[in-house]
Amino acid sequence: DALDAAVMARRSYWRAQASWQALLAGAPPSQRLLDVACGRGAILAQARARGIADVCGVDLVSIADADPAIIGGIDAAQLPFADASFDIVASQFGIEYAGLMAAGAEAARVARQQLWLLLHAAEGPIAAQGREQLAQLAWLRDEAGAFVLLRHHAETPATAIHALRDRIVARAETAENVTLLEGLWHALGQPLSGADAARLVTELEAYATRLTTMTAAAPTAEETRQLAASLSGQGWRVTLRDEGPEPVARWLIATRV
């Protein structure tokens, strides 16, 4: 159920962090590391904590007040670096958003020695929960009319909010993961100003966009094997390892032979 999946995801996350620490602990401090699709730079911080000072991160998005080692506006499938520019190229839940084969090939091109990729697993519980919540969001938008109701509420407060809460309860009875529905039910139970209603719609739409991107990008086991086979053909020794029993995520660890 949803609780079991959440517990599994959390355990897998901490196991993944332990794996990152082990990988970084085995790397000489003199090596140069690139984190692709790095977000706010979690891997860069871990690398520095392990004594690796020469680090760089790239991400498609430019983040305000980000780590100065991060370069924004970079497509992971078109890295602006020469071949073998970095001893280690890493990515955590990011590189697949640029297309696993194209971005994986680019990461390997700029890597001199090591390639460490932690990927979402399309068949795992995180992606499955994302797909279920997308279905719930579609129901809220198209069948329950929640978005239209909230937009009207932003202009003229409506009592129909109470009826919407009842419909959400009924929908939750058949859901495996009720996190989204429960959160919205609680939000609708609070005094809701017009600005609150407008903001809630914006947040739901943004969340739907993020889930759509994540579930579409999460690689299947076969897609990950295809990248591994391509790298093996280029002289890399590749290991694939599932993170979690379902799995939640999947490691691709490659060493240039």
C-alpha positions in Angstrom: 0.0 0.0 0.0 1.0 3.7 -0.1 2.5 3.6 3.4 4.6 0.5 2.6 5.8 2.2 -0.6 6.7 5.4 1.2 8.7 3.4 3.8 10.4 1.5 1.1 11.3 4.7 -0.8 12.7 6.3 2.3 14.9 3.2 3.1 16.1 3.1 -0.4 17.0 6.7 -0.3 19.2 6.2 2.8 20.8 3.1 1.2 21.5 5.2 -1.9 23.2 7.9 0.2 25.3 5.3 1.9 26.3 4.1 -1.6 27.2 7.6 -2.7 29.4 8.0 0.4 31.2 4.6 -0.4 31.8 5.6 -4.0 33.2 9.0 -3.0 35.3 7.6 -0.2 37.1 5.4 -2.7 37.9 8.3 -5.0 41.3 10.1 -4.6 40.9 13.7 -3.4 42.8 14.9 -6.5 40.2 13.8 -8.9 37.8 16.1 -10.8 34.1 15.5 -10.5 31.1 16.6 -12.5 27.5 16.3 -11.3 25.1 16.3 -14.2 21.5 17.6 -13.6 22.7 18.4 -10.1 19.8 20.4 -8.7 21.1 22.3 -5.7 24.3 20.3 -5.6 23.8 17.5 -3.0 26.5 15.3 -4.6 28.9 18.2 -4.8 28.5 18.8 -1.1 29.1 15.1 -0.4 32.2 15.1 -2.6 33.7 18.1 -0.8 33.0 16.4 2.5 35.1 13.5 1.3 38.0 15.8 0.3 37.3 16.2 -3.4 37.7 19.9 -4.0 37.7 20.2 -7.8 33.9 19.8 -8.5 31.5 21.2 -11.0 27.7 20.9 -11.4 25.5 21.6 -14.3 21.7 21.8 -14.5 19.2 23.0 -17.1 17.7 25.3 -14.5 19.5 28.3 -13.0 18.9 28.3 -9.2 19.2 31.5 -7.2 21.8 31.4 -4.5 23.1 28.1 -5.8 26.5 26.6 -5.1 29.1 28.7 -7.1 30.4 25.5 -8.7 27.0 25.0 -10.5 26.5 26.2 -14.0 22.8 26.8 -15.0 21.2 26.6 -18.4 23.1 23.4 -19.5 21.4 20.6 -21.4 22.6 17.3 -20.1 22.5 16.0 -23.7 24.9 18.7 -24.9 27.6 19.2 -22.3 30.0 22.1 -23.0 33.1 20.2 -22.0 35.9 18.5 -24.0 36.2 14.7 -24.0 37.5 13.2 -20.8 37.4 16.5 -19.0 36.4 14.9 -15.6 37.7 11.9 -13.8 34.3 11.2 -12.4 30.9 12.1 -13.9 27.9 11.5 -11.6 24.2 12.1 -11.6 21.4 11.5 -9.1 17.8 11.3 -10.4 18.5 13.9 -13.0 20.3 12.8 -16.2 17.3 10.8 -17.5 15.3 14.0 -17.9 17.4 14.9 -20.9 16.9 11.4 -22.5 18.8 8.6 -21.0 20.7 7.4 -24.1 21.7 10.8 -25.3 22.6 12.2 -21.9 24.3 9.0 -20.8 26.4 9.1 -23.9 27.4 12.7 -23.2 28.2 11.9 -19.6 30.5 9.0 -20.8 32.1 11.3 -23.4 33.3 13.8 -20.8 34.2 11.1 -18.2 37.8 10.0 -18.1 37.5 7.1 -15.6 34.2 6.7 -13.7 30.5 7.1 -14.5 28.1 6.9 -11.6 24.4 7.2 -12.4 21.5 6.8 -10.0 18.2 6.6 -12.0 14.5 6.5 -11.2 13.0 3.1 -12.0 10.0 3.2 -14.3 8.6 0.0 -12.8 9.2 1.0 -9.2 6.8 2.4 -6.5 7.9 6.0 -6.9 7.0 6.2 -10.6 3.8 4.1 -9.9 2.7 6.6 -7.2 3.4 9.4 -9.7 1.2 7.8 -12.3 -1.6 7.3 -9.7 -1.4 10.9 -8.6 -1.5 12.1 -12.2 -4.7 10.1 -12.6 -6.1 11.8 -9.4 -5.1 15.2 -10.7 -6.9 14.5 -14.0 -10.0 13.4 -12.1 -9.9 16.6 -10.0 -9.5 18.7 -13.1 -11.9 17.0 -15.5 -14.5 15.1 -13.5 -14.7 16.9 -10.1 -14.2 20.3 -11.7 -11.9 21.3 -8.9 -9.7 23.7 -10.8 -12.7 25.6 -12.3 -14.4 25.7 -8.9 -11.3 27.1 -7.2 -10.8 29.7 -9.9 -14.4 30.8 -9.4 -13.8 30.8 -5.7 -10.9 33.1 -6.2 -13.4 35.6 -7.7 -16.5 34.9 -5.6 -16.3 32.6 -2.5 -18.4 29.5 -3.2 -20.1 27.0 -0.8 -19.5 24.2 -3.4 -16.1 23.7 -1.8 -17.9 21.5 0.8 -19.4 19.3 -1.9 -15.9 19.0 -3.4 -14.5 17.7 -0.1 -17.2 15.0 0.0 -16.3 13.9 -3.5 -12.6 13.8 -2.6 -13.4 11.5 0.4 -15.3 9.1 -2.0 -12.5 9.1 -4.5 -9.9 8.4 -1.8 -11.8 5.2 -0.8 -10.6 3.6 -4.1 -7.1 5.1 -4.1 -3.9 3.3 -3.1 -2.1 6.5 -2.4 -4.2 9.2 -0.7 -1.4 11.7 0.0 -2.5 14.2 -2.6 -6.2 13.8 -2.0 -5.8 14.0 1.8 -3.6 17.1 1.5 -6.2 18.9 -0.8 -9.1 17.8 1.5 -7.3 19.4 4.5 -6.5 22.6 2.5 -10.2 22.9 1.4 -11.3 22.6 5.0 -9.4 25.8 6.0 -10.7 29.3 5.5 -9.9 29.9 1.9 -9.4 33.4 0.5 -9.5 34.2 -3.2 -5.7 34.4 -3.2 -5.4 31.1 -1.4 -7.7 29.4 -4.0 -5.7 30.8 -6.9 -2.4 29.8 -5.4 -3.8 26.2 -4.8 -4.7 25.8 -8.5 -1.2 27.1 -9.5 0.5 24.6 -7.1 -1.7 21.7 -8.4 -0.9 22.5 -12.0 2.8 22.8 -11.3 2.8 19.5 -9.4 1.1 17.8 -12.3 3.8 19.2 -14.6 6.6 17.8 -12.4 4.9 14.4 -12.1 4.4 14.2 -15.8 8.0 14.9 -16.5 9.3 12.5 -13.8 7.1 9.5 -14.9 7.9 10.1 -18.6 11.6 10.3 -17.9 12.0 7.4 -15.5 13.9 4.7 -17.5 12.7 1.1 -17.7 15.1 -1.7 -16.9 15.4 -2.4 -20.7 16.3 1.2 -21.4 19.0 1.1 -18.7 20.4 -2.1 -20.1 20.5 -0.5 -23.6 22.7 2.3 -22.2 24.9 -0.3 -20.4 25.3 -2.3 -23.6 26.3 0.9 -25.5 28.9 1.8 -22.9 30.2 -1.8 -22.8 30.7 -1.6 -26.6 32.8 1.6 -26.1 35.2 0.0 -23.6 33.5 0.6 -20.3 33.0 -2.1 -17.6 29.4 -1.6 -16.5 27.5 -2.8 -13.4 23.7 -2.4 -13.0 22.2 -2.7 -9.5 18.7 -2.3 -8.3 18.1 -0.1 -5.3 15.3 -1.6 -3.3 13.3 -4.8 -4.0 10.8 -3.5 -6.5 13.1 -1.4 -7.3 12.7 2.3 -6.2 15.8 3.2 -8.3 18.6 1.7 -10.3 22.4 2.2 -10.3 24.6 2.3 -13.4 28.2 2.2 -12.4 30.8 2.2 -15.2 34.6 2.2 -15.2 36.6 2.9 -18.3 38.8 -0.2 -19.0 
